Amino acid sequence: MPELRLNLITREWVIIATEKAKRPGEFRQKKDKKYLPDIVSACPFCPGNENKTPGEVMKLASDGGWKIRVTPNKFAALTPEGERQRINEGLKHLITGVGRHEVIIESNLHNTNLALMPQEDIADVLKVYKNRFIDIYKDPRIEHVIIFKNYGEKAGTSIEHPHSQIVGTPVPPMQVRHRIDETTRYFDNTGECLMCATVRSELAEGKRIILDTKHFVTFIPYAALSPFHIWIFPKKHEASFGDIKDEEIADLAYNLKTVLAKIYNGLENPDYNYVIRSESPKESGSEYFHWYLSIVPRVVQTAGFELGSGMYVNTSLPEEITDFMRRVKA
């Protein structure tokens, strides 16, 4: 019989469609494999094409060149110029579209990705994330910063070269407000962080744990919104990603590298998105929120029921997905 599971962190009901659940291996992507060189002359993110990007925010140097570059997004959703102004005219409300939108070019190689990169290189990417996260929050116009990666066409990217993005918005998104409200309510009712309680519960049960390391736990949520939906949580309560230490970055790099390699090998390189959900540095002392990284492989499509109801249908069993992921070679 199908089950409806409540995801306490997102406050979303998920239908676990046991009657039509697929075996984990059935979500493998059938892609035509193509050869990609180290450098593509037409790629704006490849070495030698630095003039095709609008300036440079920062870079990590390597052997006379660069290893990681951060540039403003050429097609930015928000502009860094101007003042944040609110305009209300009756029922029409707007805020001027000021903000920050940057691209983190993760490697000088066109034909790699995080699943294939050395753990140390992924740690460097995470350190750049932290640097930009903290710096963008220094802008008084910015209310929320989101770090995310779109990998593959189904995930919303148009450039193959490995990259991720960071956006600072002049208002906190409603989804963020909603989750903070829910975690605040849980804290008011119980006196503890909902994410800490989730980590403790998942570790105690053990059925959905993929990786359990010194600083992090990687698992499939009990009410995963989609097949292979994965969360990486710090074990220590930390509200802001900006507080992560170097030792923790190395451990996070191991978790991220391992799980992405398992997805790459087990599902044959599917498209995916990931996002770091975090409070701002000024809220780092928050007792009710706990930052985490969410990974969503794009192995199914959202359809009319999900759009109309806001309720997800997951055609996989989280426990079976976990067993599959444990067996896949990283």
C-alpha positions, -999 to 999 in steps of 0.1 A, spaced: 0 0 0 13 35 -8 25 56 22 23 94 28 54 105 47 57 140 62 91 157 57 93 177 89 120 200 77 102 211 45 67 205 59 57 187 27 38 154 25 53 129 1 35 100 -15 58 70 -15 43 51 -44 51 16 -33 27 0 -59 47 15 -88 81 19 -71 110 14 -94 141 -6 -85 170 18 -79 189 7 -110 159 16 -132 167 53 -127 200 50 -146 203 76 -174 209 65 -209 233 91 -223 254 91 -254 289 94 -241 310 119 -260 347 129 -258 355 162 -243 390 178 -245 407 195 -216 402 229 -232 374 240 -256 383 271 -276 347 283 -277 341 279 -239 341 312 -220 352 294 -188 383 277 -203 418 291 -198 428 316 -225 392 329 -227 393 350 -195 383 381 -216 349 364 -223 338 367 -187 330 401 -171 359 407 -148 373 386 -120 362 386 -84 389 362 -71 410 333 -82 432 305 -68 465 304 -87 481 272 -99 514 267 -119 514 302 -134 477 300 -142 445 296 -123 428 266 -106 395 283 -96 380 316 -108 351 336 -96 335 360 -120 303 381 -121 276 362 -140 274 377 -176 236 371 -175 230 380 -139 196 378 -124 203 409 -103 225 439 -107 253 450 -82 247 486 -90 221 508 -74 202 511 -41 177 488 -27 144 506 -28 109 494 -19 80 508 -39 44 501 -29 15 512 -51 -18 498 -38 -16 460 -43 16 463 -64 48 459 -44 83 458 -58 119 461 -47 146 472 -71 165 443 -84 199 449 -68 220 420 -56 250 398 -64 253 370 -89 286 352 -93 299 321 -111 325 299 -94 345 282 -122 355 250 -103 384 238 -125 406 249 -154 397 216 -171 366 215 -193 362 177 -192 360 171 -155 333 174 -128 331 171 -90 325 134 -91 359 129 -108 379 157 -92 404 149 -63 390 155 -28 415 182 -22 403 202 -52 367 199 -40 378 212 -7 393 242 -25 359 248 -42 342 247 -8 367 272 6 359 296 -22 322 291 -15 328 301 21 349 332 10 322 345 -13 293 336 11 309 357 39 319 386 15 285 389 -2 268 391 32 289 422 40 268 440 14 241 458 35 216 454 6 218 416 7 192 397 28 199 361 17 228 343 0 223 309 -18 250 287 -32 239 262 -58 251 240 -87 232 231 -118 248 201 -135 234 191 -169 207 204 -192 178 189 -172 192 208 -141 192 241 -159 228 246 -171 238 255 -206 276 254 -202 294 221 -197 325 235 -180 323 227 -143 309 256 -124 285 266 -97 268 299 -87 262 321 -57 234 347 -56 227 374 -30 191 386 -30 176 418 -15 148 399 2 148 364 18 129 340 -4 96 327 9 108 291 10 136 302 33 113 321 55 89 292 57 116 267 68 130 291 94 94 296 107 90 258 109 123 252 127 116 281 151 82 265 159 98 231 165 124 248 188 97 266 207 78 233 212 107 211 221 137 232 230 160 216 204 170 221 168 149 201 143 179 193 122 199 181 152 169 159 161 168 146 125 205 137 125 202 119 158 171 100 147 186 89 114 219 78 130 200 58 156 178 41 130 206 37 105 184 25 76 190 55 54 226 64 62 250 65 32 280 79 49 288 86 86 321 105 91 336 125 119 318 158 111 291 149 87 263 124 80 250 118 44 216 102 42 183 98 22 155 116 40 127 95 55 103 115 33 126 121 4 108 144 -22 122 124 -51 144 94 -59 180 98 -48 172 130 -29 202 132 -5 210 154 24 245 161 39 242 175 75 269 187 99 268 166 131 277 197 151 250 223 154 259 252 131 234 277 117 256 293 92 278 277 65 302 307 71 313 291 104 327 259 88 363 251 98 391 238 75 389 203 91 352 202 85 356 214 49 379 184 42 353 161 57 325 177 37 346 174 5 349 137 12 312 133 17 303 154 -14 330 137 -36 319 102 -25 282 106 -29 285 124 -63 309 96 -75 283 71 -64 256 89 -83 279 93 -113 287 55 -114 254 41 -102 231 62 -123 255 68 -152 262 105 -148 227 120 -144 219 157 -143 215 171 -108 212 202 -87 226 209 -52 221 238 -29 235 249 4 208 260 28 221 283 55 214 312 78 235 344 74 267 349 94 249 374 117 225 346 126 253 321 133 243 318 170 208 307 161 197 277 181 168 267 158 184 265 123 211 241 111 228 245 77 229 216 53 236 206 16 208 191 -5 214 171 -37 186 163 -61 194 141 -91 171 149 -121 160 113 -127 123 120 -128 101 149 -140 77 170 -119 42 167 -134 8 183 -130 -1 166 -97 30 180 -80 24 215 -95 -12 215 -86 -10 200 -51 25 209 -39 27 172 -29 55 151 -43 52 116 -56 83 95 -50 84 63 -71 112 49 -50 116 36 -14 143 57 4 155 26 22 161 7 -11 178 37 -26 201 38 5 210 1 1 218 7 -36 240 37 -29 259 19 -2 268 -8 -28 278 15 -56 315 20 -60 326 56 -54 
